[in-house]
Amino acid sequence: MSYITGPHLDTGQWLKKLDLKEYNDIFKSYNGVEDILSISERELKSLGVKNGSHRTRIMRSLIVLRDKYDRADSLIRSVTAPSSVRHSLVHSRESVHSR
């Protein structure tokens, strides 16, 4: 389950940072980089990224971004999950105090 609800990084901005603006047309149909985090190198090639070093640059960036989003998701889950733990702790304290 992903907590990413919308594009956080526009594909055009991302490609500009990678100095690969020539691929803007290929990626403009995606809402954001988050939409292509799981794309494969083979899929990049079939989309039209023929230059191997460009595919490598894109793939490396996607791996870093995927890791970043996975860590953010884990952090969000760890922050939101304890609510049930807090709830059970409150009930245990109540039962201890009612004795």
C-alpha positions in Angstrom: 0.0 0.0 0.0 1.4 3.4 -1.0 0.7 6.6 0.8 1.7 8.7 -2.2 -1.6 10.4 -3.2 -0.4 12.6 -6.1 2.6 13.4 -8.1 5.4 14.9 -6.1 7.8 15.3 -8.9 6.8 16.4 -12.4 8.4 14.3 -15.1 9.6 17.4 -17.0 11.3 18.8 -13.9 12.8 15.4 -13.2 14.2 15.0 -16.7 15.6 18.5 -16.6 17.5 17.6 -13.4 18.8 14.5 -15.2 19.8 16.7 -18.2 17.5 14.5 -20.4 14.9 17.0 -21.5 14.8 15.4 -24.9 12.5 12.7 -23.4 9.8 15.1 -22.2 7.4 14.0 -25.0 7.8 10.3 -24.0 7.0 11.0 -20.3 4.4 13.8 -20.6 1.5 11.4 -20.5 2.4 10.4 -16.9 1.1 12.4 -14.0 4.5 12.3 -12.2 7.6 10.3 -11.7 5.7 8.3 -9.1 3.8 6.7 -12.0 6.9 5.2 -13.5 8.9 4.1 -10.4 8.5 0.5 -11.3 9.2 0.8 -15.0 11.9 -1.6 -16.4 14.9 -0.8 -18.6 13.2 -2.9 -21.3 10.1 -0.7 -21.1 12.2 2.4 -21.3 13.8 1.1 -24.5 10.4 0.3 -25.9 9.1 3.8 -25.0 11.9 5.3 -27.1 14.9 5.8 -24.8 17.4 4.1 -27.2 20.6 5.5 -25.7 21.9 3.0 -23.1 23.6 5.5 -20.9 20.4 7.6 -20.8 18.4 4.5 -19.8 21.0 3.8 -17.1 20.8 7.4 -15.8 17.0 7.2 -15.7 17.0 3.7 -14.0 19.5 4.9 -11.3 17.3 7.9 -10.6 14.2 5.7 -10.4 15.9 3.3 -8.0 16.9 6.2 -5.7 13.4 7.7 -5.8 11.7 4.3 -5.3 13.9 3.8 -2.2 13.0 7.3 -1.0 9.3 6.7 -1.3 9.5 3.2 0.2 11.3 4.7 3.3 8.7 7.5 3.5 5.9 4.9 3.3 7.5 2.9 6.1 7.9 5.9 8.2 4.3 6.9 7.7 3.1 3.4 8.5 5.2 3.3 11.7 3.8 6.7 12.8 0.2 5.7 12.1 0.3 2.1 13.2 0.9 2.8 16.9 -2.6 4.3 17.3 -4.0 0.8 17.9 -1.1 0.2 20.3 -1.9 3.4 22.1 -5.5 2.4 22.3 -4.7 -0.9 23.9 -2.3 0.8 26.4 -5.0 3.2 27.5 -7.4 0.3 28.1 -4.7 -1.6 30.0 -4.1 1.4 32.2 -7.8 1.8 32.8 -8.1 -1.8 34.0 -5.1 -1.4 36.3 -6.5 1.8 37.8 -10.0 0.3 38.3 -8.6 -2.5 40.5 
